[in-house]
Amino acid sequence: MGFAPAQWLSSPQLRPSLLETDLPRIEAYLALDDAQTAAVHALLRDQLEQDQIALEAVHADLVQAHADSRDELDMLRSRWANAWDPASAPATSAEGQAFMRSIVGEYLQRLDGVETTPSDAAETMEAWRMQRAASQMAILQDIEVLLDGPQRERWATAMAAAALARSPWPAVLPEERLDLDALLVQTLEHEAQSPRWLDLRSGWLSQVGEAMIERDAVLARNESKLLDARHRKQPGLELHLQRQNVKARAELVQVLVDVRQSMANAMGSSKRTNAFQRAAQIAMHPEIWRSDDADRLARAALEMDAIDAETRVQIEVAWARHRSRRAAVQAHLVQQAGESIIRRRFRPQEHRLLARLFGHGAALVGFEPDADWPLSETHRLNGRLRGARRIALDELELIIPEDQLAAAQAGARRRKATRQSRLTARPPGTAQLSLPITESMTIETP
């Protein structure tokens, strides 16, 4: 027996179910009158206070709760591990490796039918999840009583949109980083407030919000089980639960892909569509599409009055050449990004499971060796990207006159510092949604 590690206390789901950011969003979105606003405000404030009291109690319980190391899967693992005969099918042979992988696959399929006893810490977490779901259902019913017919029709959309801004689960897949409504507003500017676009945006927000709520429900149900599996060193169960989580994330991603395409189709103008899609790509893959040192140096040099016309042309040509070389690599990196992220999440558990079943040497066999190709390809492409950036930087440093290079490099460093300060203020992937309320409402863009 041991006390629950700190990871229980830092679980994303240990947050109030209704945050203060919900209040202005819900009230404005539903166009409540003064009496309704006061009543809804009072209900939500009471719920926030109750959530805070409940959370303090949960934290106190988790501090005292035990996270035991019982292993109720040992017998099942042993039975499937013994199905492999290393004498007739050695691990060094293709037949033996295939047989080992088939055993692992059968073992993982059996995990759904195994009942495990949760630890005290896991039971505390699960009780909080159930309590939070019940309290949220109760307050939604209380608020619905206060609404008229049209407001009730918009209530589900309002809650779905608010859920996007307060989801406790960070993005894992690139598409999960997308804040599509904010990107659309950024592309359309004031036209996004027209009746046509407000109606379309309301439907899209509802679709994405509901899909995110469904994803969050799966992640919340599995969270305490995952924490127990990690603490008990059960890589098979951890892999099984991670697969469920990734499946839930993939279902949300499909909704995001469909909504993104619907938004692009509704724009009509190819110029707008391209700007929207480009902004979405940057939001999904900021680490791939971000400006690099060569970009910043070129921009800083071109802004200097001391640079003569001939040198300016050479800088622009070198910079254009760099962007062209880099773009080809970036496009291939984007294709591999999603698969690489999933493999990085699954691979450690797969190797630990093979080692647990068949010994440490089996970890080298790999559960899905062909699926690791995106990892090696991503590593290779990142090397090419670093090389292209280094070549461009060296070329620019040779083109820029020596007596002006230091000033240009100082300007590039200032640009980098400015970018880092923006990222610190608003991390990538943070939801900054603006709700389509009324034509007179000011829409905030990120």
C-alpha positions as CSV (number, residue, x, y, z in Angstrom):
1,M,0.0,0.0,0.0
2,G,1.2,3.5,-0.7
3,F,-0.2,7.0,-0.8
4,A,-1.5,8.3,-4.1
5,P,1.2,10.0,-6.1
6,A,1.0,13.6,-7.2
7,Q,-0.4,12.7,-10.6
8,W,-3.8,12.1,-9.0
9,L,-3.9,15.6,-7.6
10,S,-2.9,17.1,-11.0
11,S,-5.5,15.3,-13.0
12,P,-7.2,17.6,-15.6
13,Q,-10.7,16.6,-14.4
14,L,-10.1,18.1,-11.0
15,R,-11.6,21.4,-12.2
16,P,-15.0,22.9,-11.6
17,S,-17.6,21.8,-14.1
18,L,-18.7,25.3,-14.8
19,L,-16.0,28.0,-14.9
20,E,-16.5,31.7,-14.5
21,T,-15.9,32.2,-18.1
22,D,-19.2,30.4,-18.8
23,L,-21.2,33.1,-17.2
24,P,-20.8,35.9,-19.8
25,R,-20.9,33.5,-22.7
26,I,-24.1,31.8,-21.7
27,E,-25.9,34.9,-20.6
28,A,-25.0,36.8,-23.8
29,Y,-25.6,33.9,-26.1
30,L,-29.1,33.3,-24.9
31,A,-30.0,37.0,-25.0
32,L,-31.4,36.8,-21.5
33,D,-33.5,39.7,-20.0
34,D,-32.5,41.3,-16.7
35,A,-34.5,38.9,-14.5
36,Q,-33.3,35.8,-16.3
37,T,-29.7,37.1,-16.2
38,A,-29.9,37.6,-12.4
39,A,-31.4,34.2,-11.9
40,V,-28.9,32.3,-14.1
41,H,-26.1,34.2,-12.6
42,A,-27.2,33.2,-9.1
43,L,-27.6,29.6,-10.1
44,L,-24.2,29.4,-11.7
45,R,-22.5,31.2,-8.9
46,D,-24.0,28.8,-6.4
47,Q,-22.8,25.9,-8.5
48,L,-19.3,27.4,-8.7
49,E,-19.2,27.7,-4.9
50,Q,-20.4,24.1,-4.5
51,D,-17.9,22.8,-6.9
52,Q,-15.1,24.6,-5.1
53,I,-16.1,23.1,-1.7
54,A,-16.4,19.7,-3.3
55,L,-13.0,20.0,-4.9
56,E,-11.4,21.0,-1.7
57,A,-12.9,17.8,-0.1
58,V,-11.7,15.7,-3.0
59,H,-8.1,17.1,-2.7
60,A,-8.2,16.3,1.0
61,D,-9.4,12.8,0.4
62,L,-6.7,12.2,-2.3
63,V,-4.0,13.3,0.0
64,Q,-5.0,10.6,2.4
65,A,-6.1,8.0,-0.2
66,H,-4.0,5.0,-0.9
67,A,-3.0,3.8,-4.4
68,D,-2.2,0.1,-4.0
69,S,0.0,-1.9,-6.3
70,R,-2.3,-5.0,-6.6
71,D,-2.0,-6.8,-9.9
72,E,-5.2,-8.7,-10.8
73,L,-4.0,-9.2,-14.3
74,D,-1.0,-11.4,-13.4
75,M,-2.9,-14.7,-13.9
76,L,-4.3,-13.6,-17.3
77,R,-0.8,-12.4,-18.5
78,S,0.8,-15.7,-17.3
79,R,-1.7,-17.8,-19.2
80,W,-1.2,-16.0,-22.5
81,A,2.6,-15.7,-22.0
82,N,2.8,-19.5,-21.5
83,A,1.0,-20.0,-24.9
84,W,4.3,-19.1,-26.6
85,D,6.9,-21.9,-26.9
86,P,10.3,-20.3,-27.5
87,A,11.7,-23.7,-28.5
88,S,9.4,-24.3,-31.4
89,A,9.0,-20.6,-32.3
90,P,12.1,-18.7,-31.2
91,A,11.9,-14.9,-30.9
92,T,14.6,-14.6,-33.5
93,S,12.4,-16.1,-36.2
94,A,9.7,-14.3,-38.1
95,E,7.2,-17.1,-37.2
96,G,8.0,-16.7,-33.5
97,Q,7.7,-12.9,-33.6
98,A,4.4,-13.1,-35.4
99,F,3.1,-15.6,-32.9
100,M,4.2,-13.4,-30.0
101,R,2.3,-10.4,-31.5
102,S,-0.8,-12.5,-32.0
103,I,-0.7,-13.5,-28.3
104,V,-0.4,-9.9,-27.3
105,G,-3.4,-9.0,-29.5
106,E,-5.5,-11.8,-28.0
107,Y,-4.5,-10.7,-24.5
108,L,-5.5,-7.1,-25.2
109,Q,-8.9,-8.2,-26.4
110,R,-9.6,-10.1,-23.2
111,L,-9.0,-7.0,-21.0
112,D,-12.5,-5.7,-21.6
113,G,-13.9,-8.8,-19.7
114,V,-11.6,-8.5,-16.7
115,E,-12.9,-6.7,-13.6
116,T,-10.2,-4.9,-11.6
117,T,-10.6,-3.5,-8.1
118,P,-9.9,0.3,-8.2
119,S,-7.6,1.8,-5.6
120,D,-8.9,4.2,-2.9
121,A,-7.5,7.1,-5.0
122,A,-9.2,5.9,-8.1
123,E,-12.5,5.5,-6.3
124,T,-12.2,9.0,-5.0
125,M,-11.6,10.3,-8.5
126,E,-14.5,8.3,-10.0
127,A,-16.9,9.5,-7.2
128,W,-16.0,13.1,-8.1
129,R,-16.6,12.5,-11.8
130,M,-20.1,11.1,-11.0
131,Q,-20.9,13.9,-8.6
132,R,-19.8,16.5,-11.1
133,A,-22.0,14.9,-13.9
134,A,-25.0,14.8,-11.6
135,S,-24.6,18.4,-10.4
136,Q,-24.2,19.7,-13.9
137,M,-27.3,17.8,-15.0
138,A,-29.2,19.3,-12.1
139,I,-28.2,22.9,-12.8
140,L,-29.0,22.6,-16.5
141,Q,-32.5,21.5,-15.6
142,D,-32.8,24.4,-13.2
143,I,-31.7,26.9,-15.9
144,E,-33.9,25.4,-18.6
145,V,-37.0,26.2,-16.5
146,L,-36.1,29.9,-16.7
147,L,-35.8,29.9,-20.6
148,D,-38.5,30.5,-23.2
149,G,-38.8,28.4,-26.3
150,P,-36.2,30.0,-28.6
151,Q,-33.8,30.2,-25.7
152,R,-34.2,26.5,-25.0
153,E,-33.3,25.7,-28.6
154,R,-30.1,27.7,-28.3
155,W,-29.2,26.3,-24.8
156,A,-27.6,23.1,-26.1
157,T,-25.5,25.2,-28.5
158,A,-24.5,27.6,-25.8
159,M,-23.3,24.9,-23.5
160,A,-21.5,23.1,-26.3
161,A,-19.7,26.3,-27.3
162,A,-18.8,27.1,-23.7
163,A,-17.4,23.5,-23.3
164,L,-14.9,24.3,-26.0
165,A,-13.4,27.1,-24.0
166,R,-13.1,25.2,-20.7
167,S,-12.3,21.6,-21.7
168,P,-9.6,20.4,-19.3
169,W,-8.0,18.0,-21.7
170,P,-5.1,19.3,-23.7
171,A,-4.8,18.6,-27.4
172,V,-2.9,15.5,-28.5
173,L,-3.7,15.2,-32.2
174,P,-2.9,18.2,-34.4
175,E,-6.5,18.8,-35.4
176,E,-7.6,19.1,-31.8
177,R,-5.7,22.3,-31.6
178,L,-8.1,23.9,-34.1
179,D,-10.3,26.8,-32.8
180,L,-12.3,26.8,-36.0
181,D,-14.8,29.5,-35.1
182,A,-12.0,31.9,-34.1
183,L,-10.1,31.2,-37.4
184,L,-13.3,31.8,-39.4
185,V,-13.9,35.1,-37.6
186,Q,-10.2,36.1,-38.3
187,T,-10.7,35.3,-42.0
188,L,-14.1,36.9,-42.5
189,E,-13.7,39.8,-40.1
190,H,-16.9,41.8,-39.7
191,E,-18.8,39.7,-42.2
192,A,-18.8,36.9,-39.7
193,Q,-21.4,38.8,-37.8
194,S,-24.0,38.8,-40.6
195,P,-27.2,36.8,-40.1
196,R,-26.1,34.1,-42.6
197,W,-22.8,33.5,-40.9
198,L,-24.2,33.7,-37.4
199,D,-26.7,31.0,-38.2
200,L,-24.0,28.8,-39.8
201,R,-21.5,29.4,-37.0
202,S,-24.1,28.4,-34.4
203,G,-24.6,25.0,-36.1
204,W,-20.9,24.4,-36.4
205,L,-20.2,25.4,-32.8
206,S,-22.9,23.0,-31.7
207,Q,-21.4,20.1,-33.7
208,V,-17.9,20.7,-32.5
209,G,-18.9,21.3,-28.9
210,E,-21.0,18.2,-28.7
211,A,-18.2,16.1,-30.1
212,M,-15.8,17.6,-27.6
213,I,-18.1,16.8,-24.8
214,E,-18.3,13.2,-25.9
215,R,-14.5,13.0,-26.2
216,D,-14.1,14.5,-22.7
217,A,-16.6,12.0,-21.3
218,V,-14.5,9.1,-22.5
219,L,-11.2,10.6,-21.2
220,A,-12.8,11.3,-17.8
221,R,-14.1,7.8,-17.5
222,N,-10.7,6.3,-18.3
223,E,-8.6,8.8,-16.2
224,S,-8.7,7.0,-12.8
225,K,-8.2,3.6,-14.5
226,L,-5.2,4.9,-16.4
227,L,-3.7,6.3,-13.2
228,D,-4.2,3.0,-11.4
229,A,-2.7,1.1,-14.4
230,R,0.4,3.3,-14.4
231,H,0.9,3.0,-10.7
232,R,0.4,-0.8,-10.8
233,K,2.7,-1.2,-13.8
234,Q,0.1,-2.8,-16.0
235,P,1.3,-1.8,-19.5
236,G,-1.4,-3.9,-21.3
237,L,-4.3,-2.2,-19.5
238,E,-2.6,1.2,-20.0
239,L,-2.3,0.5,-23.7
240,H,-5.9,-0.7,-23.9
241,L,-7.2,2.5,-22.3
242,Q,-4.9,4.7,-24.4
243,R,-6.3,3.1,-27.5
244,Q,-9.8,4.0,-26.3
245,N,-8.8,7.6,-25.7
246,V,-7.2,7.9,-29.1
247,K,-10.3,6.5,-30.7
248,A,-12.4,9.1,-28.9
249,R,-10.0,11.8,-30.0
250,A,-10.1,10.6,-33.6
251,E,-13.9,10.8,-33.6
252,L,-13.7,14.5,-32.5
253,V,-11.0,15.0,-35.2
254,Q,-13.4,13.7,-37.9
255,V,-16.0,16.2,-36.8
256,L,-13.4,19.0,-36.9
257,V,-12.4,17.9,-40.4
258,D,-16.0,17.9,-41.6
259,V,-16.8,21.3,-40.1
260,R,-13.6,22.8,-41.4
261,Q,-14.5,21.6,-44.9
262,S,-18.0,23.0,-44.5
263,M,-16.6,26.3,-43.5
264,A,-14.3,26.4,-46.4
265,N,-17.1,25.5,-48.9
266,A,-19.3,28.2,-47.5
267,M,-16.7,30.9,-48.1
268,G,-17.1,30.8,-51.8
269,S,-14.0,33.1,-52.5
270,S,-10.9,31.1,-53.2
271,K,-8.8,33.8,-51.6
272,R,-10.7,33.5,-48.4
273,T,-10.7,29.8,-48.5
274,N,-6.9,29.6,-49.0
275,A,-6.3,32.1,-46.1
276,F,-8.6,30.1,-43.8
277,Q,-6.9,26.7,-44.7
278,R,-3.5,28.2,-44.3
279,A,-4.4,29.6,-40.9
280,A,-5.7,26.2,-39.9
281,Q,-2.5,24.5,-41.0
282,I,-0.4,26.8,-38.9
283,A,-2.7,26.3,-35.9
284,M,-2.4,22.5,-36.2
285,H,1.3,22.4,-36.8
286,P,2.9,25.5,-35.3
287,E,6.2,23.7,-34.7
288,I,6.4,22.9,-38.5
289,W,5.2,26.1,-40.0
290,R,6.6,28.6,-37.6
291,S,9.1,31.2,-38.7
292,D,12.8,30.3,-38.2
293,D,16.0,32.2,-37.6
294,A,16.6,32.6,-41.4
295,D,13.1,34.2,-41.8
296,R,13.7,36.6,-38.9
297,L,17.2,37.5,-40.1
298,A,15.9,38.2,-43.6
299,R,13.1,40.4,-42.4
300,A,15.3,42.3,-40.0
301,A,17.8,43.0,-42.7
302,L,15.2,44.1,-45.2
303,E,13.8,46.6,-42.7
304,M,17.3,48.3,-42.4
305,D,17.7,51.5,-44.4
306,A,21.4,50.9,-44.7
307,I,21.0,47.9,-46.9
308,D,21.6,48.9,-50.5
309,A,19.3,47.9,-53.4
310,E,21.6,45.2,-54.8
311,T,22.1,43.5,-51.5
312,R,18.3,43.8,-50.8
313,V,17.6,41.8,-54.0
314,Q,20.2,39.1,-53.1
315,I,18.5,38.7,-49.6
316,E,15.0,38.4,-51.2
317,V,16.3,35.8,-53.6
318,A,18.0,33.8,-50.9
319,W,15.0,34.0,-48.7
320,A,12.6,32.9,-51.4
321,R,14.9,29.9,-52.2
322,H,14.9,29.0,-48.5
323,R,11.1,29.1,-48.3
324,S,10.8,27.0,-51.4
325,R,13.2,24.3,-50.2
326,R,11.6,24.3,-46.7
327,A,8.0,24.1,-48.0
328,A,8.5,20.7,-49.7
329,V,9.9,19.2,-46.4
330,Q,7.1,20.8,-44.3
331,A,4.4,19.3,-46.5
332,H,5.8,15.8,-46.0
333,L,6.2,16.4,-42.2
334,V,2.5,17.4,-42.0
335,Q,1.5,14.1,-43.6
336,Q,3.4,12.1,-40.9
337,A,2.5,14.3,-37.9
338,G,-0.7,12.6,-36.7
339,E,0.6,9.0,-37.1
340,S,3.9,9.9,-35.3
341,I,2.1,11.4,-32.3
342,I,-0.1,8.3,-31.9
343,R,2.9,6.0,-32.3
344,R,4.8,7.9,-29.6
345,R,1.9,7.4,-27.2
346,F,1.5,3.7,-27.9
347,R,5.0,2.5,-28.4
348,P,6.3,2.6,-24.8
349,Q,3.3,0.6,-23.5
350,E,3.7,-1.9,-26.4
351,H,7.3,-2.5,-25.6
352,R,6.7,-2.8,-21.8
353,L,3.9,-5.2,-22.5
354,L,6.1,-7.5,-24.7
355,A,8.8,-7.4,-22.0
356,R,6.3,-8.2,-19.3
357,L,4.9,-11.2,-21.2
358,F,8.0,-12.7,-22.8
359,G,11.1,-11.1,-21.1
360,H,13.1,-7.9,-21.8
361,G,14.5,-9.2,-25.1
362,A,11.0,-9.4,-26.5
363,A,10.7,-5.6,-26.3
364,L,13.0,-5.4,-29.3
365,V,10.6,-7.4,-31.4
366,G,8.0,-4.6,-31.4
367,F,4.3,-5.0,-31.5
368,E,3.7,-3.2,-34.8
369,P,7.1,-2.6,-36.3
370,D,5.7,-1.5,-39.7
371,A,3.7,1.2,-37.8
372,D,6.9,2.8,-36.6
373,W,7.8,4.1,-40.1
374,P,6.2,7.5,-39.5
375,L,8.6,8.0,-36.5
376,S,11.7,7.3,-38.6
377,E,10.4,9.4,-41.5
378,T,9.6,12.3,-39.2
379,H,13.1,12.1,-37.7
380,R,14.6,12.1,-41.2
381,L,12.4,15.0,-42.4
382,N,13.2,17.0,-39.3
383,G,16.9,16.5,-40.0
384,R,16.3,17.8,-43.5
385,L,14.4,20.8,-42.2
386,R,17.2,21.7,-39.8
387,G,19.7,21.4,-42.6
388,A,17.7,23.7,-44.9
389,R,17.4,26.3,-42.1
390,R,21.1,26.1,-41.4
391,I,22.1,26.5,-45.1
392,A,19.8,29.5,-45.5
393,L,21.1,31.2,-42.3
394,D,24.7,30.7,-43.5
395,E,23.8,32.1,-46.9
396,L,22.1,35.2,-45.5
397,E,25.0,35.9,-43.2
398,L,27.4,35.9,-46.2
399,I,25.1,38.2,-48.2
400,I,24.5,40.8,-45.5
401,P,27.5,43.2,-45.3
402,E,29.7,42.5,-42.3
403,D,29.3,45.9,-40.8
404,Q,25.5,45.6,-40.8
405,L,25.2,41.9,-39.8
406,A,25.3,42.5,-36.1
407,A,22.4,45.0,-36.3
408,A,20.4,42.6,-38.4
409,Q,21.0,39.7,-36.0
410,A,20.0,41.9,-33.1
411,G,16.7,42.7,-34.9
412,A,16.1,39.0,-35.5
413,R,16.6,38.3,-31.8
414,R,14.1,40.9,-30.8
415,R,11.6,39.3,-33.2
416,K,12.2,35.9,-31.5
417,A,11.8,37.4,-28.1
418,T,8.5,39.0,-29.1
419,R,7.1,35.7,-30.5
420,Q,8.1,33.8,-27.3
421,S,6.3,36.4,-25.1
422,R,3.1,36.0,-27.2
423,L,3.3,32.2,-26.8
424,T,3.7,32.6,-23.0
425,A,0.7,34.8,-22.8
426,R,-1.5,32.5,-24.9
427,P,-0.1,28.9,-25.4
428,P,-0.9,27.2,-28.7
429,G,-4.1,25.2,-28.5
430,T,-5.8,27.3,-25.8
431,A,-9.4,27.8,-26.8
432,Q,-10.2,31.5,-27.4
433,L,-13.7,31.1,-28.9
434,S,-16.0,33.9,-29.8
435,L,-19.7,33.1,-29.7
436,P,-22.1,34.2,-32.5
437,I,-24.6,36.1,-30.4
438,T,-26.3,38.9,-32.2
439,E,-25.5,41.2,-35.1
440,S,-24.7,44.0,-32.7
441,M,-22.3,42.0,-30.6
442,T,-18.6,42.7,-30.9
443,I,-16.8,39.5,-31.9
444,E,-13.4,39.0,-30.3
445,T,-10.7,37.5,-32.5
446,P,-7.6,35.9,-31.1
